[in-house]
Amino acid sequence: MLQCPPVFSPRAVLALFLLIGCAGGPSPNVRIETGPVSEGVRLHARPEREFHPAEPGLRRLGLASPRDALLFVPEAARTRRVPLLVMFHGAGGSAAHIWPTVRSDAEEHGVAVLMPESRQWSWDYKLGDFGDDRRFIDAALAETFRRVPVDAGHVAVGGFSAGATMALSLGTSNGDLFGWVFAFSPTAIVVMGQAGHPRFLVAHGLQDTLVPIASSSRAIVPALRSAGYSVVYRELPGEHEVFPEAVHEALSLLVSD
């Protein structure tokens, strides 16, 4: 299970996040609005057409300090285009916290992983505007596409807890970039306009007392399906965590198409 930095109690951080809501006030757990997507939620970076081999390894992007982004480049990027997973940490977390949860499968499947860090202690997904987080993610994607030969047909976004809510909310409005959206123990979904038609994998622990499954994933998944999306849904024995078996399934889906 992921742990937050020592300065924060993980339960206190997420409890506060759920209390104040994503926009500084209370908001519904589930909201999926149709219609045009506002500029405040759109991502514009896209994979480059020309192939440029990349040097494998894990490194910081160097776009900001102290909160930056980690980028993992697999060995396969030396000779071919590779899938990309954009992965968001939980509230109070960091890229260093989320990396161990995907490392094994990323290395096994030859998937590049971009792990941006939120501008503040958690992700900002106000209604219709993701603010500085969206701008930083777009810049991190542009730098990733410059450095890594990404396969445009195999790009996914995922996250844990508040990061899963960010992935659900941002991914649905950028489905023309992301073919898959992976949500591990999401807290909510707030979508203001849809683009493309991504597929989803949602996984949640049956014993999660921090973000109870009944008010989160069991509400999110039917809403996605009612909106016409294909959803792979897993309820797993466990608490508020990223499940290794769900990560393995997610990355297997990403590379299998």
C-alpha positions as CSV (number, residue, x, y, z in Angstrom):
1,M,0.0,0.0,0.0
2,L,1.2,3.5,-0.8
3,Q,2.4,5.7,2.0
4,C,2.4,9.5,2.0
5,P,5.4,11.6,3.0
6,P,6.2,11.6,6.7
7,V,5.0,15.2,7.1
8,F,1.5,14.0,6.3
9,S,-0.7,11.2,7.8
10,P,-2.1,9.4,4.8
11,R,-5.5,9.1,6.3
12,A,-5.5,12.8,7.5
13,V,-4.5,14.0,4.0
14,L,-7.2,12.1,2.2
15,A,-9.8,12.8,4.8
16,L,-9.1,16.5,4.4
17,F,-9.1,16.2,0.6
18,L,-12.5,14.6,0.7
19,L,-13.8,17.1,3.1
20,I,-12.8,20.3,1.2
21,G,-13.5,18.8,-2.2
22,C,-11.6,19.3,-5.4
23,A,-12.5,23.0,-5.9
24,G,-12.3,24.2,-2.4
25,G,-15.9,23.2,-1.6
26,P,-18.2,20.2,-1.7
27,S,-18.9,18.5,-5.0
28,P,-20.7,15.3,-6.1
29,N,-18.8,12.1,-6.2
30,V,-19.9,11.4,-9.8
31,R,-20.4,13.9,-12.5
32,I,-20.1,13.2,-16.2
33,E,-21.1,16.1,-18.5
34,T,-21.5,15.7,-22.2
35,G,-20.8,18.4,-24.8
36,P,-17.8,20.4,-25.8
37,V,-14.6,20.1,-23.8
38,S,-13.4,23.4,-22.3
39,E,-9.8,24.6,-22.9
40,G,-9.1,24.3,-19.2
41,V,-9.2,20.5,-19.4
42,R,-7.6,19.9,-22.8
43,L,-4.1,18.4,-23.4
44,H,-2.4,19.4,-26.6
45,A,0.9,17.5,-26.6
46,R,1.0,14.6,-29.0
47,P,3.7,12.0,-30.0
48,E,6.1,13.0,-32.6
49,R,5.9,11.5,-36.1
50,E,9.6,10.9,-36.6
51,F,11.3,8.1,-34.7
52,H,14.1,9.1,-32.4
53,P,15.7,6.3,-30.3
54,A,15.8,7.0,-26.5
55,E,18.2,6.3,-23.8
56,P,16.6,3.9,-21.3
57,G,16.5,4.5,-17.5
58,L,14.6,6.5,-14.8
59,R,15.2,10.2,-14.5
60,R,13.6,13.5,-13.5
61,L,12.3,15.7,-16.3
62,G,13.8,18.9,-14.9
63,L,10.8,21.0,-15.6
64,A,10.2,22.3,-12.1
65,S,11.6,22.3,-8.6
66,P,11.0,20.9,-6.1
67,R,7.9,19.2,-7.5
68,D,8.8,17.8,-10.9
69,A,8.1,14.6,-12.8
70,L,9.8,11.2,-13.2
71,L,10.2,9.5,-16.5
72,F,11.0,5.8,-17.0
73,V,12.2,4.8,-20.5
74,P,12.3,1.1,-21.2
75,E,15.1,-0.7,-23.0
76,A,12.9,-1.2,-26.1
77,A,12.8,2.5,-26.8
78,R,16.3,2.2,-28.3
79,T,14.8,0.4,-31.3
80,R,11.1,0.9,-31.5
81,R,8.1,2.9,-30.5
82,V,6.8,2.0,-27.0
83,P,3.5,2.4,-25.1
84,L,3.2,5.2,-22.6
85,L,1.5,5.2,-19.2
86,V,0.9,8.6,-17.5
87,M,0.5,7.8,-13.8
88,F,-0.7,10.1,-11.0
89,H,0.1,9.7,-7.3
90,G,-2.4,10.0,-4.5
91,A,-3.1,13.0,-2.3
92,G,0.1,14.1,-0.4
93,G,2.2,11.8,-2.5
94,S,4.9,12.0,-5.1
95,A,6.2,10.4,-8.2
96,A,8.7,8.4,-6.0
97,H,5.7,6.9,-4.2
98,I,3.8,5.8,-7.3
99,W,6.8,4.4,-9.2
100,P,7.2,1.1,-7.2
101,T,3.6,0.2,-7.9
102,V,4.1,0.1,-11.6
103,R,7.9,-0.6,-12.0
104,S,7.8,-4.4,-12.4
105,D,5.1,-4.4,-15.0
106,A,6.5,-1.4,-16.9
107,E,9.9,-3.1,-17.2
108,E,8.3,-6.5,-18.1
109,H,6.0,-5.0,-20.8
110,G,8.4,-2.4,-22.1
111,V,6.1,0.5,-21.2
112,A,7.4,4.1,-20.7
113,V,6.0,5.7,-17.6
114,L,5.5,9.5,-17.0
115,M,4.9,10.3,-13.4
116,P,4.1,14.1,-13.0
117,E,3.7,15.6,-9.5
118,S,0.8,17.8,-8.5
119,R,1.5,21.5,-8.2
120,Q,0.1,21.5,-4.7
121,W,-0.3,18.7,-2.1
122,S,-3.1,17.1,-4.2
123,W,-4.6,17.4,-7.7
124,D,-6.7,20.3,-8.8
125,Y,-9.8,19.3,-10.8
126,K,-12.2,22.1,-10.5
127,L,-15.3,22.0,-12.6
128,G,-14.2,22.8,-16.2
129,D,-10.6,23.7,-15.3
130,F,-7.6,21.7,-14.1
131,G,-5.5,24.8,-13.6
132,D,-1.7,24.6,-13.1
133,D,-1.8,20.8,-12.9
134,R,-3.2,20.5,-16.5
135,R,-0.6,23.0,-17.8
136,F,2.3,21.1,-16.1
137,I,1.0,17.7,-17.3
138,D,0.8,19.1,-20.9
139,A,4.4,20.4,-20.6
140,A,5.6,17.1,-19.2
141,L,3.9,15.2,-22.0
142,A,5.4,17.5,-24.6
143,E,8.9,16.9,-23.1
144,T,8.2,13.1,-22.9
145,F,7.2,13.0,-26.6
146,R,10.3,14.9,-27.5
147,R,12.5,12.4,-25.7
148,V,10.7,9.1,-26.2
149,P,9.4,7.4,-29.4
150,V,5.9,6.9,-28.1
151,D,3.4,4.7,-29.9
152,A,0.4,7.0,-30.4
153,G,-2.0,4.1,-30.5
154,H,-1.0,2.9,-27.0
155,V,-1.1,5.8,-24.5
156,A,-2.9,5.5,-21.2
157,V,-3.5,7.5,-18.1
158,G,-3.9,6.1,-14.6
159,G,-3.7,7.0,-10.9
160,F,-4.2,6.0,-7.3
161,S,-6.9,7.5,-5.0
162,A,-7.1,11.3,-5.7
163,G,-4.7,10.6,-8.6
164,A,-7.2,8.0,-9.9
165,T,-9.9,10.7,-9.8
166,M,-7.6,13.0,-11.8
167,A,-7.0,10.3,-14.3
168,L,-10.8,9.6,-14.7
169,S,-11.6,13.2,-15.0
170,L,-8.8,14.3,-17.3
171,G,-8.7,11.1,-19.3
172,T,-12.4,11.2,-20.3
173,S,-12.0,14.7,-21.7
174,N,-8.8,13.7,-23.6
175,G,-9.9,10.3,-24.9
176,D,-8.4,11.3,-28.3
177,L,-5.0,10.9,-26.7
178,F,-5.6,8.2,-24.1
179,G,-6.9,4.9,-25.3
180,W,-7.1,3.5,-21.7
181,V,-7.9,5.1,-18.3
182,F,-6.8,3.1,-15.2
183,A,-8.3,4.0,-11.8
184,F,-7.0,2.3,-8.7
185,S,-9.2,3.1,-5.6
186,P,-10.7,6.3,-7.1
187,T,-12.4,8.9,-4.8
188,A,-14.7,10.5,-7.5
189,I,-15.1,11.5,-11.1
190,V,-15.7,15.0,-12.4
191,V,-16.0,15.2,-16.2
192,M,-16.8,18.4,-18.0
193,G,-17.0,17.4,-21.7
194,Q,-16.0,14.3,-23.5
195,A,-13.5,13.7,-26.3
196,G,-12.7,10.4,-28.0
197,H,-13.9,7.1,-26.5
198,P,-11.3,5.7,-24.1
199,R,-11.8,2.4,-22.3
200,F,-11.5,2.0,-18.5
201,L,-10.2,-0.3,-15.9
202,V,-11.4,0.4,-12.3
203,A,-10.1,-1.6,-9.3
204,H,-11.2,-1.0,-5.7
205,G,-10.7,-2.8,-2.3
206,L,-13.7,-4.4,-0.7
207,Q,-12.4,-3.5,2.8
208,D,-11.5,0.1,1.9
209,T,-12.7,2.2,4.9
210,L,-10.9,5.4,3.8
211,V,-12.8,5.6,0.4
212,P,-15.7,3.2,0.8
213,I,-16.4,1.3,-2.4
214,A,-20.2,1.8,-2.2
215,S,-19.9,5.6,-2.6
216,S,-17.0,5.7,-5.0
217,S,-16.3,2.9,-7.5
218,R,-19.8,1.3,-7.3
219,A,-21.2,4.7,-8.3
220,I,-18.5,5.6,-10.8
221,V,-18.6,2.4,-12.9
222,P,-22.4,2.4,-13.6
223,A,-22.1,6.1,-14.6
224,L,-19.3,5.4,-17.0
225,R,-21.2,2.5,-18.5
226,S,-24.4,4.6,-18.8
227,A,-22.4,7.1,-20.7
228,G,-21.5,4.4,-23.2
229,Y,-18.0,3.5,-22.1
230,S,-16.5,0.0,-21.9
231,V,-15.3,-0.7,-18.3
232,V,-13.3,-3.5,-16.8
233,Y,-14.2,-3.5,-13.1
234,R,-12.4,-5.4,-10.4
235,E,-13.5,-5.6,-6.7
236,L,-10.6,-7.1,-4.8
237,P,-10.0,-8.2,-1.2
238,G,-8.0,-5.4,0.4
239,E,-8.0,-1.8,1.7
240,H,-7.1,1.6,0.2
241,E,-4.2,0.5,-2.1
242,V,-2.9,-0.1,-5.6
243,F,-3.4,-3.8,-6.3
244,P,-0.5,-5.5,-8.1
245,E,-2.8,-7.8,-10.0
246,A,-4.9,-4.8,-11.2
247,V,-1.7,-3.1,-12.4
248,H,-0.6,-6.2,-14.2
249,E,-4.0,-6.5,-15.9
250,A,-3.9,-2.8,-16.8
251,L,-0.5,-2.8,-18.5
252,S,-1.4,-6.1,-20.2
253,L,-4.4,-4.4,-21.7
254,L,-2.4,-1.4,-22.7
255,V,0.1,-3.5,-24.8
256,S,-2.3,-6.1,-26.1
257,D,-4.3,-4.0,-28.6
